[in-house]
């Protein structure tokens, strides 16, 4: 069946039995590709039948399907003409793991973060109405993403507006970690109640015919009925805000899914279809471990074991050090936005369950809660991926920084992260955090420095940002470890001809470059400064080094705008330093596409080899 699918029309022509066969072949095909390339496995295996049913009923690209987060679109990509291209999944110049409109007009809206689909779909539906068109618009959103404030804002607006659109609630009880919170409880109740009773029109007509008291009795009955429904049938939540609720429906029953989707097309106003799916469906190992197989590197299909040896990484070091600090200081608490495993908090949650708070996919709320806890004397630690901290920027400014509250914001996955592409690269955090008054911004050069920065931050009593990359330390090991002092850089290596100023993971790269360069040019010596702090930056140490060498390069794993490069330029200009030869290495002012990290570093010329080749140009004779 799979080889017959080259466009959505090919799915429409299949019988139900053929579609079932196609679903099994799809699962096998995706499993084979993800086991080789890595990717989001469990979520894609869970939506196979749902995606087939969507393309059986609707006409893409005329009809619009907006996928929330977008990591579950592999089946959609296969059906819309990218079957063979899926073999290049997440590879440089291959197809992305998320919807990309530049890949296909079937991808009507680019997504990568949660809780955005309903807003985008409502916008498209409103634009459709203004143009006088009649196509269908759908948002496919997971139950985990429904905890995000943006999704609830969109539900509120869509229900009130009565705009014709359909929300598919893909309920698998999981986001990345298992879902928690009130919305999750609501949906749990809905799963147990597949139908509910409605007042009989015939009985209503009889009562209404009763002279004088007919209408009042009907009103009373309606009120009683409504109260009972509110108590026992949580689906009223959706109906109360203006949606027609359909379901729950088995998300692996193609016939039933198609029936519900066809009904939704006929109804006016907003419709919500509650679909129950199983994450990892069809691959028992992923079904039992959906969090592990949410996003995975290459693995062995037979065992589920990773093909790459698991090494110690920054997230694990962070988690272990936090436990150590929490044992000594009972004020320390940890807050996660449904990323317990990814941010290294799993063991902390086990050891300090009363001091661990998983607030769901709601980064804004995470920082707001942290601010409230800090105000009352606790020390909140909030690890969130760099690209997701963008969502909490307002709370960082208004709730934390203005009040100068001691919230420790740990920015995981900082810098380029690779295969997830533009929406997940963490290149902007230094730039946007540096704009915020009262923040102290640090980045460790290695594991040991991360541990020291965490301990330092706990005792600082100020809002702190600590950023660190995905994965482990650089292969080049730096033995020197100077004392950590607020706003003080570290001179790792002294020299007289060139100053290299680096921060975070690029410090080890700088040392390697300096040593190799000195071997080639034995009459030259290079000074290497570990900035440690982006804010407050150590003006005096940097100024003295620049004045001495007159040649300076900066190296960082963020955008060229408003990061380390800009901070050093400000020192040169502000201190009126003359005849300085400056070159900065950072990512350009653009979004970075998907690919291997090392590959991207070479493309954007921030790798050690490229910088070393360039150095001769910037050294004055």
N, C-alpha and C positions, 0 to 999 in steps of 0.2 A: 504493500500500500504506500509506503513512504516514498518510493521512487516515482509514484504517480502524482505526487503533490508538488506542483510548481507555482501555484497561485491559489488564492482563496476559492475560486470557482471550482477547483478540483475537489475540494472538501465537500462542497454542497452536493456534488453528484454521487457521493458515496451512500450506501445503505447504512443503517445503524450498526449492523454487524461488522461491516467494513471499517466503520469509524472506530469501533472497539479494537479491531486489529491494528489500525493505524496508531491508536493510543499506546498500545504495547510496543510497537516498533519505534515510536517517538521516544519513549522512555529509554529503550535500549540504546538508541542513537545518541541521546543527550548524555547518558551515563558514560558511554565510550569516549565522547569528546571531552567532557569535564574531567574524567580520570586522567586524560593526557594533558589538557591545557590548564586545569584548574577552573574555578568559577563558582557560581551559585547553583548548587545542586538540588537540595531538598525542596526549595520553593518552586523550582521549575517542574520537578516531578509531581508536585501537588496540584498543578493547574493544567495538566495535559487535557483532560476531558472538558474542562471549562473553556479552554482556548479553542478547542475544536468546535464546541457548541456555539461560541461567539461568532466564529467565522462561518458557521453553517447558517446562522440566522441573519447576521448583519453583512453589509456590503462595504468592506474596507477597500479603498481609502475614502469613499464617499461618506460612509458612516465613520465616526471618530471614536477610537478607544484610547483613553488616557490611562496608562499603567502607573499606579502609585509605586514609588521607589524605582520600579522598572527592572529590577534584577530577575524577575520571573517571566521574561519575554522570549525565551529561547524557542518555545513552541510557536509563538506568534511569528518569529523571524523565519522559521522553517516554512510555515504555511504561506508567508508573503514573499516567497521567491528567493530565500537565502539559505536553502538547505545545504548546499555545498560550501557556501561561505562560512557556515557555522564551524567548520573545521579550523578556521582561522581565528576563532573566538579569543578575544582579549590580547591577541598578538599585534605587534606593530604593523600598521597598515591593514590589519584584519578587521572583522566586525567587532563592535563594542559589546560589552555585556549588559548594556542598558539601551533603551530606545534612542535612536539618533535620526532625526529627520533628514540629515544629509545622506544617510544610508538608503532610506526608502520613504516614499510618501505614505506608506502604511504606518510609519511611526509619526503620528500627528503632533506629538509634543515630547520634547526631551525631558526625562526625569532621572533622578538619582538619589534624592532624599525623600524621606517619608512625608505623608500627610498632605501632599500638594495636589493630588489628582482631582479631587472634587472641585476645588477652586478653579483649576484650569478648565475642566469640563464644563462647569457652569458658565465660565467666560465664553467658551466656544458656543455653547447653546444660546446664550444671549446674542452673540454676534450673528448666529444663524437666523434667529428670529428677526433681527434688524434688517437682514438681507432678504427676508421673505423666503428662505429655503426650508426644506423639510427633512433633512437627514437626521439620523439618530446620533446622539452623543452619550458615551458611557464612560464612567470612571470605575476602574477595578482597584479596590483598596483592601489591604489586609486588616484584620482585627487589631493587630499591634499598632498599625499606623493610625487607627481611629483614636488612640489616646493622645495624639498630637493636637495641640490647640488649633492649628490651622484647619485641620479636618473638621473639627467641631464648629468652628466659625463658618466654614463653607456649608455644612449641613444646615445650620441655622438660616443662612441667607437663602440657600436653594429651596428649603421647605417653605419659607415665607414668600418667596418670589413666585412659586408655582410654575417655574419654567420646566418645560418638558425635557427630562433627562433621566438616565438610569444610573444608579450606583450599585455596583456589584460588590457586596461585602464578602470577601474571601476569608472565611473564618477557619483558621487552622490551629487556633489557641497558641500561636507562637509569633514572635517577631524575630529577633535573633536569639534572645533568651526567652524563656516561657513568659507569657503575658501576665501582668498583674494589674490590680486596681479596679475601680468601680465599673468601668466600661467592660472589662473582662468578665466581671461577675454578672453584669447585665446579659452579656452574650451567652454565658454559661446557662442562665435560666432559659433563654430563648431556645437553646439547643434541645432542651428537654420538653419543649412544648411545640409540636409541629403544627397544630391547628388550634383555633379558638372558635367558640360559638358566637353566632350573630343573632340578633333579634329577628324573629319571624315577621316578615312583611305582612303575612296574613293576620297574625295576632294583633299587630299594630293597627291594621285597618279596622278590625273589630272594635278595639278599644276606642279608636278615634270616633266611631259612630255612636258611642254612648253619649247621650245628651249631657251637656254642662260639664261633666267631669272627665270626658274623654281625653282632651288635650293635657290637662294637669297630670293625669295618671301617666300618660306617655312620657311627659317630662321627668316625673319622679323615677319611672322605670329606667329611663336613659341615664339619669344620675347614678342610680344604684348600680346599673350595669357597668357604667364607666368606672365607678369606684372598685368594683370587683376585678375588672380588667387590670386596673392599675396595680392591684395587689398581686395578682397571679399571672399576668401576662405582660412581661416587660417590653414586648414588641410595641406597646403603645407609646413608648418613648419616641420611636421614629414617626409613628402616625400623628402623635401630638404636635410635632414640629413641622408637619405638612407633607410627609412622604406616604406613599402607598407601599405597604410592606408586603413582600411575597416571600414565603419560605417558613422555616429553613428547608433547603433542598439539598439532596445528596450531590456533592460536587464531583462525584465520579460516575454519575448516572447521566449519560449523554442525552437520552430521550427526555428525561425529566427536566434537565437543564434547558434544552431547546424549547420545551413547552412553556417554561417560566419566562424565557427570553422573548418568546413570541407574544405572550400576554403583556409584557412590559411595553412592547412596541405599540400596542393598541390603547394603552392607558394615557390619559392626559396628565400633565404635571409631573413632579418628580417621583420616581419609583426607586425603592431599595429592595434588591434581591439578596437574601441572606443565604450564602452558599457554604456548605460544610465540606472542607477538604482535609486531607491528611498530608502533612508535609513529609516529603521523602517517599511518597506512595510508589510501590512497585520495586523498591530497593530496600530490603529489610534492614540493612545496616544503617542507612540514612533515616529510615522511619523510626528506629530505636534511638538514634542520636541526631535529631534534627538540628540542634544547636551547633554541633561539630560540623555538620555538612551544610550549614547555611551558606558559608563561603569556604571553599577548600582549595588547597593546592593540588597538584597531581597526586593520584593515589592508586593503590592496587584494588581493582574491582572485587576480587575474591575475598580480600580481608578487610578492606576499608582503610588500611594503613597508609600513611603518607609515604610517597616515594622519596621525599626529602627528609633528611634527619632533622628532627626538631631540636633547635638550639635555644639557649637562653636568650631572651629578648628584653627590651626595655620595659614592656608591660609587666613581665614577670618580676623583674627587679623592683619595679615600682610597688607591686603588690606585696612582695616579701618585706620590703623596707617599711611599708605602711603598717603591716602587722606588728613589726618590731617597735615602731613608734607608738602605736595604739596601746601596747602592753604597758608602756611607761607613762602614757598620758591619756586619762579617761575622757578628756574633752574632745578627742579626735573622733570624727564620724566620717563615713564615706557615703557619697551619693552617686548613683549611676542612672543614666537614661536608657535603661534596658540593654546595657552593654557590660554586664558583670563579667562575663568570660573574656571578652575582647580586651577589656581594660585591666585585666589582672586582679579583679576583686573577688574571685570565686572563693578563695581560702579565707579572705577577710570576712566574707559573709557567713562562713561556717563558724569562725572563731568569735565573731562579735555580732551576732544576729540582731541584737537590740540597737546596735550602732551603725547598721547598714540599711540604706534606704534605696530601693529600686523604684523609681517614680514613673517608669514607662517611657515610651518614646516622646519626650517632652523636655527638650534641652532648656527652653526658656524657664519652665517651671523648676527645673533642677537648680539653676542658678538663683532663682527667686527664693526657693526653699533654703538654699545654702546661706543666702543673705539674712533671712529670718533667724536661722539657727546661730549664725555668727553674732548677730545682734544680742542674742541671749547668752553668749559666753562660750559656745562650743567652737571647735576648729573644724569646719567642713572641708573635706578634700573632694574635689569634683573632677574626675577624669572623663574627658569627652574627646572624641576624635577631632582633629584640627578642622576638618571641613564641616563638622557638625556644630562646632563652637560659633560658627557664623550666625547660627539661628538664635543664639542667646546674647548677641552683641548688645542689644538694648538693656538687658538685665545686668550685664557686666558694667555698663556705664552708670545706669540710674540706680540700681539696687545695691551694687557692691562698691564701685569706685567713688561715687559722690559721697557716700557715707564712710568711706575708708575702712571697710569691714574686712577682717582677716579671713577671707575665703581663699583657699589655695586651689587654683584652676590648673589642672594638669592636662596639657594639650598633647594627646597621644596621636600617633600617625602624622606627625608634623613633617613637612617637606613632601617631595614626590613619593607616592606610594605605589605607582605602577599601573597594573592591569585594569583597575576600576575607572581610570580616566578622569576627565575634567571635573566631574562632580565630587570626586573623592580626593584629589590631590590637595595636600595641605600646604600650599605655597603662600597663602594670603595672611596667615595669622599674625606674623610679626608686624606686618604693615598695619593691620587694623587695630591690634592691641596697643601699638606704640602711640597711637593718637590719643589714648585715654589717660587723663591725669590720674595720679595716685597709684598707678600700677607699677609693680616691680616685675621685670621680664627677664627670665633666665633660660639658658639652654646648656645642658651638660655635654661635655666632650666624650664621656664614657659612663659605664655603669656606676662606678664609684662616685663620680661627681653628681650623678642623679641622686644617689642616696644622701650625699652631703647637702644637696640643694633642698631636698624634702625636709631634712632635719632643720636646716637653716630657716626654711619658710614657716615651719611650725612655731618657731620662737620669735619670728619677726613682728607679728601682730599687725600686719598690713595685708592688703590684697596682693596676691602673687600669681604670676603666670609662669609655669615651668613647661617648656615644650621639648619633646623628644621624638625621635623617628620610629618608624615601624622596623621591627627586626632587631638584630643584634649590633654589637660593637663593630667598628672597622677592624679589618685584619691587622692593621698597624696598631700596635699597642703603645700607649704613652705611659711611661712609668712615673714621670714627675706629677705630683699632686700637691699644689700649693694650697695654703689655708684659704678657705672661702670667706671673703669679707664683702659686705654690702657695697655694690657699685664699683668693685675693684676687679680689674682684668688680671690675667696671669701671663707673665712672660715665660713661655715654655723653653724658648731657645733664643739666645742673644746673637746679634749680628750687626753689621755696619753698612751693608749695601742695599738691602731691601727689607721692608717690613711687610709681613703677611698678617693680616688681621682676620681671624675666622671665628665662627661661633657654632656651637653644637657639634653635629656629626662631621662637619667640614674641618675641624681642628686636626684630626688625625690625618686627613688628606693633605693638609698644609704642611705638617711635619714631614710626611713622606716626600712631598715635592721639594721642600727645603734641603733635605738630606741628599736626595738624588742630584739636585742642581749643584750643590756644593762639591759633589764628587766630580762633576763635569767641568766646573769652573772653580778650580782650587784657590784662586785669588779672591773669590767672592764669599761673603758670609751673609746669611739671611736670618732676620729676627722673626720669630713666630709668636704672636699674641693670641691667647685664648680670651676673647672678649668676655665670656661668661654671662655678663649682663648686657642686654640691649638697652635696658632702661632701669636705673640710671646708668649711662655708659661712662666708662672711666676716661674722661677727657684728658687728664694729666698724663697718664701712662701712654696713651695713644699719641698725644701731642709730642711728647719727648722723643718717642721712637721715630715719628715721621720727620721731625726736625733733624734727627741724626742721619737718617738714610736718604731722605728726599724722594725715595721710591716706595710706593705703597700699593698693595693690592688687597682687596677684600674678597672673601669667599663665604658664601652662605647658601642654604638650601631653601630659600624663599624668593619672593618676587624682588626685582631690582628696585621697585618703588617703596620707599619709606621703611626699609629694613636696615641692616648693618651698613650697606653702601651709603645710604642717605645720611645715616648718623655720622659716619666718618667724614663725608663731604661737609656736613654742618660744622664739624670741628675745624676742618681746614679753613673754611670761610670765616667762621666766627672768631678764630684765633689769628686770622690774617697771616696764615703760613704761606710763604712765597716759594715759587719755583718747585712745586711738588708734582711729581709724575704719578698719576693715579689711574688705576684700572680696577674695575669691579666685576666679579663673576657671580652671577645670580640668574634666576629664571626671568625671561622677558615678561613684559606687560601683556600677557595673553594667557588663555587657558591651555593647560598642558594635556594633550591627548593620552590615550592608553598605550602601554608598552612596558617592557622590562625596565626597572629603575636604572640599571647600568646603561642600557641602550638610550634612554631618555637623557641621561647626564651627558652622554657623548653628543647627541643631537644638539643639545642646548649649550654645549661647550663649557660645562662646569666640572668635567671629570679631571682627574689628576694628570693624565697624559696631555690633554689639550692645554691646560694651564701651564704645565711645565714647558711645552713647546713655545708658548707665547712669552715666557718670562724674559728672554733675551731682548725683546722689543722694549720692555719697560725699564731695563737696567741702564742707567746712564753710563756712558763711557768715561 
